[in-house]
Amino acid sequence: MMNVPLFPLNTVLFPGGPLPLRVFEARYIDMVSDCMKGDKPFGVLLLSSGSEVSGAVGGQPAASVAAVGTLAKIVDWYQGTDGLLGITALGTDRFRLRTAQRQADGLNIGEVELLPAEECVPVPEEFADWSALLRGVLDDLGKLYEATDRRYDDASWLSFRFAEILPIEMQIRQQLLELTDPIERLQLLRPLLRQVREVQSQ
């Protein structure tokens, strides 16, 4: 178990994936500053209802966020022309939220249990062309993926990247995050990729 500040968002962060953020609330600016000074992560959780993560009730995880999230490590920052703080974070370990407590400044601190990292599994032959497809997409996305490692022969890494770049509903993304089998994740992504390709060919 470990305690981390929580950043509830309307997005799903995957291990190895980039997360660009613009921060303007005082509690999150302070959180980012503390994380950068101590080289500490924060936890990203998908909002499932409302616009704010609530405190724990009876020691249970907050009901307004997903139970499984991803730790984020800040890898870059800048001051925008509008005065807002911009950061780029990188997803690391998945975790399960056990409890959440709200501080006086409104920041939520979660007690989290790290989930085992997926083993490196070779990409099955039936998905061999996905690696080349993803390579072209990431090259087009440019700077956002410059700081990320690229492991096109790793089914886990490949499936996480497609899960984050395909235009799919956040709840489906959350389900893909919670899966523990990268091959199963690729299989579930296949019809979603097919739909995107069909729309683009029309």
C-alpha positions as CSV (number, residue, x, y, z in Angstrom):
1,M,0.0,0.0,0.0
2,M,1.1,3.6,-0.6
3,N,-0.5,7.0,-0.3
4,V,-0.7,9.3,-3.4
5,P,-2.5,12.5,-4.3
6,L,-5.4,11.8,-6.6
7,F,-6.2,13.7,-9.8
8,P,-9.7,12.7,-11.0
9,L,-10.1,13.3,-14.8
10,N,-12.5,12.6,-17.6
11,T,-9.9,10.4,-19.2
12,V,-8.1,7.1,-18.7
13,L,-4.4,7.0,-18.4
14,F,-2.6,3.8,-19.5
15,P,0.8,2.5,-18.4
16,G,3.5,4.0,-20.8
17,G,1.1,6.6,-22.2
18,P,1.5,10.4,-22.1
19,L,-0.9,12.7,-20.3
20,P,-0.8,16.4,-21.2
21,L,-2.5,18.6,-18.6
22,R,-3.1,22.3,-18.0
23,V,-3.4,23.0,-14.3
24,F,-5.1,26.0,-12.8
25,E,-6.6,25.1,-9.4
26,A,-4.4,26.0,-6.4
27,R,-4.6,22.5,-4.9
28,Y,-3.4,20.8,-8.1
29,I,-0.7,23.4,-8.7
30,D,0.6,22.7,-5.2
31,M,0.3,18.9,-5.8
32,V,2.3,19.2,-9.1
33,S,5.0,21.3,-7.3
34,D,5.3,18.8,-4.5
35,C,5.4,15.9,-7.0
36,M,8.2,17.5,-9.0
37,K,10.2,18.5,-5.9
38,G,10.1,15.0,-4.5
39,D,10.0,13.1,-7.8
40,K,6.7,11.5,-6.7
41,P,3.8,10.2,-8.7
42,F,0.1,11.2,-8.5
43,G,-2.8,8.9,-9.2
44,V,-5.1,9.4,-12.2
45,L,-8.7,8.0,-11.9
46,L,-11.6,8.2,-14.3
47,L,-14.5,10.3,-13.0
48,S,-17.6,8.1,-13.1
49,S,-20.0,10.8,-11.9
50,G,-20.0,14.4,-11.0
51,S,-16.9,16.7,-11.5
52,E,-15.1,15.9,-8.3
53,V,-13.7,13.0,-6.3
54,S,-15.5,12.8,-3.0
55,G,-14.0,11.6,0.3
56,A,-14.3,8.1,1.4
57,V,-17.4,6.9,3.3
58,G,-16.8,4.3,5.9
59,G,-13.3,3.6,4.6
60,Q,-14.5,2.7,1.2
61,P,-13.2,4.2,-2.1
62,A,-14.9,7.3,-3.3
63,A,-18.0,6.4,-5.3
64,S,-17.5,9.1,-8.0
65,V,-14.3,7.6,-9.5
66,A,-13.2,4.3,-11.0
67,A,-11.6,1.9,-8.6
68,V,-8.6,1.2,-10.8
69,G,-6.3,3.9,-12.1
70,T,-2.7,4.6,-13.1
71,L,0.1,6.4,-11.4
72,A,1.5,9.3,-13.4
73,K,5.1,10.7,-13.2
74,I,5.7,14.3,-14.4
75,V,8.3,14.3,-17.2
76,D,8.0,17.9,-18.5
77,W,6.3,21.2,-17.6
78,Y,5.9,24.7,-19.0
79,Q,4.2,28.1,-18.2
80,G,1.6,28.9,-20.8
81,T,1.1,32.3,-22.3
82,D,-2.2,32.4,-20.5
83,G,-0.3,31.9,-17.2
84,L,-1.6,28.4,-16.7
85,L,0.8,25.6,-15.7
86,G,1.2,22.9,-18.3
87,I,2.6,19.5,-17.6
88,T,3.2,16.3,-19.4
89,A,3.0,13.1,-17.3
90,L,3.7,9.5,-18.2
91,G,1.7,6.6,-17.0
92,T,3.5,4.0,-14.9
93,D,1.9,1.4,-12.6
94,R,-1.8,0.5,-12.4
95,F,-3.3,0.6,-8.9
96,R,-6.5,-0.2,-7.1
97,L,-7.9,2.6,-4.9
98,R,-8.7,1.4,-1.4
99,T,-9.6,4.5,0.5
100,A,-9.6,8.3,-0.2
101,Q,-9.5,11.1,2.3
102,R,-10.1,14.8,1.5
103,Q,-7.6,17.3,2.8
104,A,-8.5,20.8,4.0
105,D,-7.3,22.3,0.7
106,G,-9.7,20.0,-1.2
107,L,-7.0,17.6,-2.5
108,N,-7.8,14.0,-2.1
109,I,-5.2,11.5,-0.9
110,G,-5.7,7.9,-1.8
111,E,-4.4,4.7,-0.2
112,V,-3.7,2.6,-3.2
113,E,-2.5,-1.0,-3.9
114,L,-0.2,-1.4,-6.9
115,L,-1.3,-4.0,-9.4
116,P,1.2,-6.4,-11.0
117,A,2.8,-5.1,-14.2
118,E,1.9,-7.1,-17.3
119,E,4.6,-9.4,-18.6
120,C,6.1,-8.7,-22.0
121,V,4.2,-11.0,-24.4
122,P,5.1,-11.2,-28.1
123,V,2.5,-9.8,-30.5
124,P,0.5,-12.7,-32.0
125,E,0.8,-13.2,-35.8
126,E,-2.8,-12.2,-36.3
127,F,-2.0,-8.7,-35.0
128,A,1.4,-8.4,-36.8
129,D,0.2,-5.5,-39.0
130,W,-0.9,-3.5,-36.0
131,S,2.7,-2.6,-35.1
132,A,3.3,-0.9,-38.5
133,L,-0.1,0.8,-38.3
134,L,0.7,2.2,-34.8
135,R,4.2,3.3,-35.9
136,G,2.7,5.6,-38.5
137,V,0.0,7.0,-36.1
138,L,2.6,7.8,-33.4
139,D,4.9,9.4,-35.9
140,D,1.9,11.6,-37.0
141,L,1.2,12.6,-33.4
142,G,4.7,13.9,-33.1
143,K,5.8,15.6,-29.9
144,L,3.3,14.0,-27.6
145,Y,4.9,10.6,-27.9
146,E,8.5,11.8,-28.1
147,A,9.3,10.9,-24.5
148,T,7.7,7.5,-24.5
149,D,9.4,4.2,-25.0
150,R,8.3,2.3,-28.1
151,R,7.9,-1.5,-27.9
152,Y,6.0,-2.5,-31.0
153,D,6.7,-6.2,-30.4
154,D,5.2,-6.2,-26.9
155,A,1.5,-7.1,-26.9
156,S,0.8,-5.2,-23.6
157,W,2.4,-2.0,-24.8
158,L,0.7,-2.3,-28.2
159,S,-2.7,-2.9,-26.7
160,F,-2.4,0.0,-24.3
161,R,-1.5,2.4,-27.2
162,F,-4.5,1.4,-29.3
163,A,-6.7,1.7,-26.2
164,E,-5.7,5.3,-25.7
165,I,-5.7,6.5,-29.3
166,L,-8.8,5.0,-30.7
167,P,-12.0,7.1,-30.4
168,I,-13.9,5.0,-27.9
169,E,-16.0,5.7,-24.9
170,M,-14.3,6.3,-21.6
171,Q,-16.1,3.4,-19.8
172,I,-14.7,1.0,-22.5
173,R,-11.3,2.5,-22.0
174,Q,-11.6,1.9,-18.3
175,Q,-12.6,-1.8,-19.0
176,L,-9.5,-2.2,-21.2
177,L,-7.3,-0.7,-18.5
178,E,-8.7,-3.2,-15.9
179,L,-8.0,-6.2,-18.1
180,T,-4.9,-8.2,-17.1
181,D,-4.4,-10.2,-20.4
182,P,-2.9,-8.2,-23.2
183,I,-4.0,-10.7,-25.9
184,E,-7.6,-10.4,-24.6
185,R,-7.3,-6.6,-24.8
186,L,-6.1,-6.8,-28.4
187,Q,-9.0,-9.1,-29.3
188,L,-11.5,-6.7,-27.7
189,L,-9.9,-3.8,-29.6
190,R,-10.1,-5.5,-33.0
191,P,-13.8,-4.7,-33.7
192,L,-13.3,-1.2,-32.5
193,L,-10.4,-0.7,-34.9
194,R,-12.4,-2.2,-37.7
195,Q,-15.2,0.3,-37.1
196,V,-12.8,3.2,-37.3
197,R,-11.3,1.9,-40.5
198,E,-14.8,1.4,-42.0
199,V,-15.7,5.0,-41.2
200,Q,-12.5,6.4,-42.6
201,S,-13.0,4.4,-45.9
202,Q,-16.5,5.9,-46.5
